[in-house]
Amino acid sequence: MMGADRGQLAVALDLLTDALILTGQHGVYCVSNRNPAAPRLDLQAILEGINGAKSLIQSVMTSMASHPVGTSPKQSSQIPD
């Protein structure tokens, strides 16, 4: 329905979401000594990285949604003579 590339990006997004959930669950038990309300600094870095990767995949999927399957933005633009 979405094409192979979009489907693979959707699966990657699901895997990142699963990793985000597992990391968040681990963060409940592994809290910072300085701020018990926040996860440890290493977990914060992991969470930021996963969220950044999810944002990147979402932006690519949004960009791909505006172009038909099999075309790219370069192919769909017209170059004036």
N, C-alpha and C positions, 0 to 999 in steps of 0.2 A: 504494500500500500504506500509506504513512504520511500521505497527504493532501498537497495542494499546499503548505501553509504549512510543514509539517514537512520536506518535501522541499527547499524553498528554504533552510531553516535548515541542513539537512544539507550542501547545496552550499556555503553560506557557510562552514560549519565546515571543509570540505575546502579551500576557497580560502585560509582563514587558516592551515591546516596547511601548505599549500604555501609560503605567504609566510614562515612560521616556519622551514621547512627552508632556503629560499634565504637568509634573513637569517643563519641559523646557519652556513651554508657561507661566506658573506661574512665572518662574524666570525672564521673561521679565519685569513684573510689580513689582517684589519684589527684588530690587537690593540692593547691599551692600552699606552702608553709606561710608565706607572707599574707596571702589573701585566700582564706578557706572557701570563699564564695566563687572562686575562679579556678579553672583547671591549671595544671602545671604549665610552665612556659613551653616545654617541648610539645605538649598536646595542643596548646594554642597555635603554635606554628604549623602543626599538622592540619588542624581544623582550617586555618587560613589558606593553606595550600590546596586542600580539597575543595573549599568553597571557590577559590580562584579557578581551579580546573573546571568545576561545574559551570561557572559563569562563562568561561571560554567556550565550552561545548554548547551551551545554550545560545550564545551569540552566533556561532557557526550554524547551528540548526535554524535560527531565525533568518540568517542570511541565505541559507539554502532554500528556505521556504518561499522566498521571494523570487526564485529562479526555477524554471521547469527542470525536471530530471534530465540529466545529460548535457546541460548547458552551464556555463559559468558566467560571472559578471563580465569578463573580458569578451566572451563570445557573443553576449547579447547586446553589447554596446556598438553603436555605429560610429565609424571613423569618417569624418567629412573629407571629401576629395579636394 
